[in-house]
């Protein structure tokens, strides 16, 4: 079943906006530092919200920032309760955002595959994009170096 609920999406966006402001203004824990809230995912019953964050400061680990945010979760829920017109505010669960790490890993895998293709083609005495079958049609992407 597709997860396309208008109300939950609006709540996710509102929680994200409010958390950014509350963390910046209200949370005094020095372990938090500068962070970015990249996404919020709310469960179907609106009881739990998973908050994804990225720490800006390279000296702080994501686990340390996550522990600081988890300790401030009750404080943040109280502020969310005051700001949102909801009877029950979701319980906050903080998780580091790993999409950038995954993107870097995929990019390095793609670069390694392209480099091995170039290496294999030059070892065989062909140019990249040349087909080993002379009757085959080769499609070369000009954006690939």
C-alpha positions as CSV (number, residue, x, y, z in Angstrom):
1,X,0.0,0.0,0.0
2,X,1.5,3.3,-1.0
3,X,2.4,5.7,1.9
4,X,0.9,8.8,0.5
5,X,-1.2,10.3,3.4
6,X,-1.6,14.1,3.2
7,X,-2.2,14.6,6.9
8,X,0.9,12.6,8.0
9,X,3.0,14.3,5.4
10,X,1.9,17.7,6.7
11,X,2.6,16.7,10.2
12,X,6.1,15.4,9.3
13,X,6.9,18.7,7.6
14,X,5.6,20.8,10.5
15,X,7.5,18.7,13.1
16,X,10.6,19.1,11.0
17,X,10.3,22.9,10.9
18,X,9.5,23.2,14.6
19,X,12.3,20.8,15.7
20,X,14.9,22.8,13.7
21,X,13.8,26.0,15.5
22,X,13.5,24.4,19.0
23,X,16.9,22.7,18.7
24,X,18.5,25.9,17.5
25,X,16.9,28.1,20.2
26,X,16.0,26.0,23.2
27,X,18.3,23.0,23.5
28,X,21.4,24.1,25.5
29,X,23.2,20.8,25.5
30,X,26.7,21.4,24.0
31,X,26.8,17.8,22.7
32,X,24.2,18.7,20.1
33,X,26.0,21.5,18.4
34,X,25.0,22.4,14.8
35,X,22.8,19.8,13.1
36,X,20.5,19.6,10.2
37,X,17.2,17.8,10.5
38,X,17.0,16.1,7.1
39,X,13.7,14.2,7.4
40,X,10.9,13.1,9.8
41,X,8.9,9.9,9.3
42,X,5.7,9.6,11.3
43,X,4.1,6.2,11.9
44,X,0.6,5.5,10.6
45,X,-0.9,5.9,14.0
46,X,1.1,9.1,14.6
47,X,2.5,7.6,17.9
48,X,6.1,7.6,16.8
49,X,8.3,9.9,14.7
50,X,11.7,9.0,13.4
51,X,13.8,12.1,13.1
52,X,16.9,11.9,10.8
53,X,19.7,14.3,11.4
54,X,23.2,15.2,10.1
55,X,25.8,16.8,12.5
56,X,27.7,19.7,10.9
57,X,30.6,19.4,13.4
58,X,33.1,16.7,12.3
59,X,34.5,16.5,15.9
60,X,31.2,15.2,17.2
61,X,30.2,11.7,16.3
62,X,26.6,11.0,15.2
63,X,26.2,8.6,18.1
64,X,27.1,11.4,20.6
65,X,24.7,13.9,18.9
66,X,22.0,11.2,18.8
67,X,22.4,10.5,22.5
68,X,22.1,14.2,23.3
69,X,19.0,14.5,21.1
70,X,17.5,11.4,22.8
71,X,18.0,12.9,26.2
72,X,16.3,16.1,25.0
73,X,13.4,14.3,23.4
74,X,11.0,14.9,26.3
75,X,11.8,18.6,26.4
76,X,11.2,18.8,22.6
77,X,7.9,16.9,22.8
78,X,6.7,19.4,25.4
79,X,7.5,22.3,23.0
80,X,5.9,20.5,20.1
81,X,2.8,19.9,22.2
82,X,2.5,23.7,22.8
83,X,3.1,24.5,19.1
84,X,1.0,21.8,17.4
85,X,-2.8,21.6,17.5
86,X,-2.7,17.8,18.2
87,X,-4.0,15.8,21.1
88,X,-1.0,13.4,21.2
89,X,2.5,14.4,20.1
90,X,4.5,11.5,18.6
91,X,7.3,10.0,20.6
92,X,10.6,11.2,19.0
93,X,13.3,8.7,17.9
94,X,16.5,10.2,16.5
95,X,18.7,8.4,13.9
96,X,21.7,9.7,11.9
97,X,21.0,10.2,8.2
98,X,23.2,7.9,6.2
99,X,22.0,8.8,2.7
100,X,25.2,10.8,2.0
101,X,27.4,7.9,3.0
102,X,25.4,5.6,0.8
103,X,25.7,8.0,-2.1
104,X,29.4,8.3,-1.7
105,X,29.7,4.5,-1.6
106,X,27.6,4.0,-4.7
107,X,29.6,6.8,-6.5
108,X,32.9,5.1,-5.7
109,X,31.5,1.7,-6.9
110,X,30.4,3.3,-10.2
111,X,33.8,5.0,-10.6
112,X,35.6,1.7,-10.0
113,X,33.4,-0.1,-12.6
114,X,34.0,2.6,-15.2
115,X,37.7,2.5,-14.5
116,X,37.8,-1.3,-14.8
117,X,35.9,-1.0,-18.1
118,X,38.4,1.5,-19.4
119,X,41.3,-0.7,-18.2
120,X,39.9,-3.8,-19.9
121,X,39.2,-1.9,-23.1
122,X,42.7,-0.5,-23.4
123,X,44.2,-3.9,-22.6
124,X,42.2,-5.4,-25.5
125,X,43.4,-2.6,-27.8
126,X,40.0,-1.0,-28.2
127,X,38.5,2.3,-27.2
128,X,35.8,2.6,-24.5
129,X,32.4,2.1,-26.1
130,X,33.7,-0.1,-29.0
131,X,31.9,-3.3,-29.2
132,X,33.7,-6.6,-29.5
133,X,31.1,-7.6,-32.1
134,X,31.5,-5.5,-35.2
135,X,27.8,-5.9,-36.1
136,X,26.6,-4.7,-32.7
137,X,25.6,-1.1,-32.2
138,X,27.3,0.6,-29.3
139,X,25.7,3.5,-27.5
140,X,28.2,5.8,-25.9
141,X,27.2,8.3,-23.2
142,X,29.2,11.5,-23.8
143,X,28.9,12.6,-20.2
144,X,31.1,9.7,-19.0
145,X,34.7,10.7,-19.2
